[in-house]
């Protein structure tokens, strides 16, 4: 090893330099830095319009684990959404209504040691698993959208009906008014005038 030292305003005759070897030790608790392996066999399946993500726990887990699930559109990996599974659960449901229709998605899962579970193990999250891919369903018609569409069709039909019937009714009213006898239309009174 090579060392250097800069001394200023010191008389070289009275200068005495002594190098001592010291050991700096750092202790750390190994049980706090355990990283489990990532989950295996991540799969996505559809159930009643929602998407269920299943995975297998790592083969050698140090303690009880919980999992974080990250899913995102394949085109837009920067805007991922994260879900946490409950303790010991190896599946999470992603609502189909929260996805953009007919888009490619990817999902990844990582494992974490459950804090405060009575275990002496603590740790940092595992690496993310390999992503599983799926394509979301096409858009479905909700009941509210159907009500809006039905109301719009009824309003349009009523408007078209009124548009065509009001002029015909006006014509019939004019013909009726002309056919009603009145003193002003009387031939006798016209001759007297």
Phi, psi and omega per residue, in radians:
X1 nan 2.614 -3.112
X2 -2.128 2.317 -3.123
X3 -2.172 2.638 3.041
X4 -2.372 2.692 -3.088
X5 -2.569 2.409 3.132
X6 -1.992 2.111 3.141
X7 -2.063 2.348 3.135
X8 -2.131 2.623 3.101
X9 0.954 0.773 3.124
X10 -2.170 2.392 3.103
X11 -1.306 2.076 -3.067
X12 -1.087 -0.415 -3.113
X13 -1.282 -0.536 -3.110
X14 -1.735 0.057 -3.089
X15 -1.384 2.255 3.071
X16 -2.302 2.203 -3.102
X17 -2.100 2.240 -3.118
X18 -2.259 2.191 3.123
X19 -1.796 2.225 3.122
X20 -2.063 2.438 3.108
X21 -1.489 2.170 3.094
X22 -2.206 2.682 3.105
X23 -1.921 2.148 3.021
X24 -1.702 2.145 -3.094
X25 -1.984 2.508 3.056
X26 -2.195 2.237 3.111
X27 -1.874 2.516 3.063
X28 -2.521 2.656 -3.128
X29 -1.529 1.982 -3.071
X30 -1.086 -0.539 -3.084
X31 -1.195 -0.242 3.128
X32 -1.560 -0.110 -3.062
X33 -2.090 0.473 -3.138
X34 -1.414 2.294 3.100
X35 -2.033 2.081 3.133
X36 -1.377 2.954 3.102
X37 -1.366 2.715 3.116
X38 -1.242 2.750 3.089
X39 -1.066 2.789 -3.100
X40 -2.086 2.820 3.040
X41 0.910 0.997 3.103
X42 -1.312 2.201 -3.117
X43 -2.324 2.637 3.101
X44 -2.166 2.316 3.095
X45 -2.413 2.690 -3.114
X46 -1.658 2.408 3.071
X47 -2.459 1.960 3.102
X48 0.926 0.755 3.102
X49 1.453 -0.159 3.077
X50 -1.818 2.897 -3.096
X51 -2.016 2.194 -3.130
X52 -1.839 2.186 3.114
X53 -1.772 2.117 3.122
X54 -2.021 2.640 3.057
X55 -2.690 2.939 3.089
X56 -1.859 2.485 3.097
X57 -1.152 2.646 3.093
X58 -1.047 2.613 -3.059
X59 -1.063 -0.746 -3.130
X60 -2.031 1.642 3.133
X61 -1.740 2.353 -3.106
X62 -1.228 -0.449 -3.051
X63 -2.865 -2.890 3.045
X64 -1.212 2.469 -3.076
X65 -2.101 2.690 2.843
X66 -2.192 2.945 -2.954
X67 -2.278 2.596 3.010
X68 -1.946 2.352 -3.132
X69 -2.018 2.271 3.114
X70 -2.109 2.183 3.089
X71 -2.267 2.641 -3.046
X72 -2.814 2.800 3.018
X73 -1.260 2.452 -3.091
X74 -1.027 -0.621 3.137
X75 -1.236 -0.464 -2.972
X76 -2.250 1.283 -3.083
X77 -1.234 -0.352 -3.106
X78 -1.220 -0.398 -3.098
X79 -1.875 1.046 -3.136
X80 -1.439 2.662 3.076
X81 -1.951 2.482 -3.107
X82 -2.056 2.455 3.057
X83 -2.189 2.563 3.055
X84 -1.889 2.373 3.073
X85 -1.499 2.802 3.061
X86 -1.328 2.872 -3.060
X87 -0.987 2.147 3.085
X88 1.432 -0.167 -3.123
X89 -1.358 2.460 3.136
X90 -2.068 0.587 3.026
X91 -2.711 2.669 3.122
X92 -2.464 2.523 3.106
X93 -1.835 2.261 3.060
X94 -1.842 2.149 -3.107
X95 -1.168 2.323 3.136
X96 -1.144 -0.495 3.138
X97 -1.261 -0.272 3.139
X98 -1.518 -0.064 -3.096
X99 -1.788 2.626 3.053
X100 -1.339 2.306 -3.073
X101 -1.084 2.528 3.071
X102 0.901 0.826 3.091
X103 -2.117 2.636 3.076
X104 -1.470 2.307 -3.136
X105 -2.175 2.733 3.038
X106 -2.281 2.604 3.120
X107 -2.352 2.435 3.082
X108 -2.263 2.690 -3.108
X109 -2.320 2.502 3.008
X110 -2.360 2.739 -3.076
X111 -1.900 2.619 3.087
X112 -2.387 2.593 3.083
X113 -1.317 2.359 3.140
X114 -1.168 2.081 3.140
X115 -1.293 2.507 3.065
X116 1.165 0.493 -3.118
X117 -1.609 0.260 -3.135
X118 1.549 -0.164 3.134
X119 -1.450 2.686 3.072
X120 -1.462 -0.116 -3.121
X121 -1.460 2.410 2.949
X122 -2.363 2.999 3.127
X123 3.089 -3.102 -3.134
X124 -1.772 2.760 -3.114
X125 -1.081 2.643 3.082
X126 -1.296 3.062 2.995
X127 -1.180 2.774 3.078
X128 -1.257 2.564 3.074
X129 -1.254 2.965 3.024
X130 -1.123 2.461 -3.082
X131 -1.260 2.532 2.988
X132 -1.821 2.452 -3.043
X133 -2.005 2.605 3.027
X134 -2.749 2.891 3.110
X135 -2.025 2.278 -3.110
X136 -1.234 2.794 -3.119
X137 -1.285 2.846 3.034
X138 -1.264 2.822 -3.047
X139 -1.086 2.448 3.071
X140 -1.830 2.724 3.115
X141 -1.527 2.079 3.091
X142 -1.406 2.861 3.141
X143 -1.078 -0.686 -3.134
X144 -1.115 -0.732 3.116
X145 -1.136 -0.677 3.107
X146 -1.131 -0.679 3.102
X147 -1.112 -0.760 3.113
X148 -1.082 -0.763 -3.128
X149 -1.131 -0.784 3.135
X150 -1.088 -0.732 3.117
X151 -1.112 -0.713 3.128
X152 -1.135 -0.689 3.117
X153 -1.151 -0.711 3.110
X154 -1.125 -0.758 3.135
X155 -1.102 -0.732 3.132
X156 -1.132 -0.740 3.121
X157 -1.108 -0.731 3.122
X158 -1.113 -0.725 3.125
X159 -1.098 -0.810 -3.134
X160 -1.135 -0.666 3.107
X161 -1.114 -0.814 3.116
X162 -1.139 -0.637 -3.121
X163 -1.096 -0.655 -3.115
X164 -1.560 -0.478 -3.069
X165 -1.540 -0.534 -3.099
X166 -1.094 -0.813 3.102
X167 -1.078 -0.662 3.117
X168 -1.133 -0.705 3.103
X169 -1.140 -0.665 3.130
X170 -1.122 -0.701 3.130
X171 -1.104 -0.745 3.135
X172 -1.166 -0.625 3.112
X173 -1.133 -0.726 3.136
X174 -1.125 -0.754 3.111
X175 -1.119 -0.661 3.139
X176 -1.169 -0.751 -3.139
X177 -1.086 -0.670 3.131
X178 -1.204 -0.527 -3.089
X179 -1.479 -0.264 -3.139
X180 -1.307 2.270 3.123
X181 -1.223 2.419 3.101
X182 -2.527 2.720 -3.121
X183 -1.096 -0.470 -3.119
X184 -1.263 -0.328 -3.141
X185 -1.707 -0.011 -3.087
X186 -1.193 2.324 -3.127
X187 -1.263 -0.574 -3.130
X188 -1.161 -0.797 -3.139
X189 -1.185 -0.566 3.115
X190 -1.153 -0.677 3.133
X191 -1.216 -0.579 -3.141
X192 -1.214 -0.644 -3.135
X193 -1.159 nan nan
